[in-house]
Amino acid sequence: YTPNDHWNFHAGAELNMATFRTSDSLGTSIGLPRYNDAIGTYRDIRIGGGVGYRINNSLSVEADAGYSVNRQIDYTRIDERVKFDPAPYASLCLRMSF
């Protein structure tokens, strides 16, 4: 929702994903050697809202907050899944366009 040229408000959902490989000694250091060199896919589903203020045509300030409702890491080669409890999140950013 954009009531004027400076302010905007939004709500929605967001999916964040990343794939990574653990180090060759991570598992050994935590007593679980199967995690050495494991490939993991991280997933985070967030719902929330935010507000933005456009200072001028190229500069704006934005704030977002909400709840991360589904976070987990799937380790494909070792068939292991790590689930995290839901948690709140917040962000504040300065955005510059050029």
C-alpha positions in Angstrom: 0.0 0.0 0.0 1.4 3.4 -1.0 -0.5 6.3 0.4 1.8 9.0 -1.0 5.1 9.5 -2.8 7.2 8.9 0.4 5.5 6.1 2.4 4.8 2.5 1.5 3.6 -0.4 3.6 3.7 -4.1 2.7 2.9 -7.6 4.0 3.8 -10.9 2.6 5.7 -14.2 2.6 9.3 -14.9 1.7 11.3 -18.1 0.9 15.0 -18.0 1.5 17.2 -20.9 0.4 20.9 -21.6 0.3 23.1 -24.7 -0.5 26.4 -25.2 1.2 29.0 -27.8 2.0 30.3 -28.3 5.6 34.1 -28.4 6.3 35.9 -31.7 6.2 36.3 -31.6 10.0 33.0 -30.2 11.2 31.5 -33.5 12.1 34.6 -34.8 13.8 34.7 -31.6 16.0 31.1 -32.2 17.2 31.4 -36.0 17.5 29.3 -36.7 14.4 31.7 -37.6 11.6 29.0 -38.2 9.1 28.7 -34.4 8.9 32.2 -34.0 7.4 31.9 -32.6 3.9 28.1 -32.9 4.0 26.0 -31.0 1.5 23.2 -29.1 3.1 20.2 -27.1 1.8 18.9 -24.4 4.1 15.3 -23.3 3.8 13.6 -20.5 5.7 9.9 -19.5 5.2 9.0 -16.1 6.6 5.8 -14.1 7.0 5.7 -10.5 8.0 5.3 -6.9 7.0 7.2 -3.7 6.8 7.3 0.0 6.1 9.4 2.1 3.8 10.1 5.8 3.5 11.5 7.2 0.3 13.7 10.2 1.2 14.3 11.1 -2.5 14.4 9.4 -5.9 17.5 7.4 -5.1 17.4 6.9 -1.3 15.0 5.1 1.0 14.8 3.5 4.5 13.0 0.3 5.0 12.1 -1.8 8.1 10.7 -5.3 8.1 9.6 -7.7 10.9 7.8 -10.9 11.2 8.1 -14.6 12.0 10.2 -17.3 10.5 7.7 -20.2 10.5 9.7 -23.0 8.8 13.5 -23.3 9.1 15.4 -26.4 8.4 18.6 -27.8 6.8 18.3 -30.9 4.6 21.6 -32.9 4.3 21.1 -34.8 1.1 24.0 -37.3 1.1 23.5 -38.4 4.7 19.7 -38.3 4.7 19.5 -36.1 7.8 17.2 -33.2 8.5 17.7 -30.5 11.2 14.6 -28.5 12.1 14.6 -25.2 14.0 11.9 -23.8 16.2 9.9 -20.8 14.7 11.5 -17.5 15.6 10.9 -13.7 15.1 13.0 -11.7 12.8 13.6 -8.0 12.1 15.6 -6.0 9.6 16.4 -2.3 8.9 18.1 -1.2 5.7 19.1 1.8 3.8 18.5 1.3 0.1 20.2 3.4 -2.6 19.2 3.3 -6.3 21.5 4.5 -9.1 
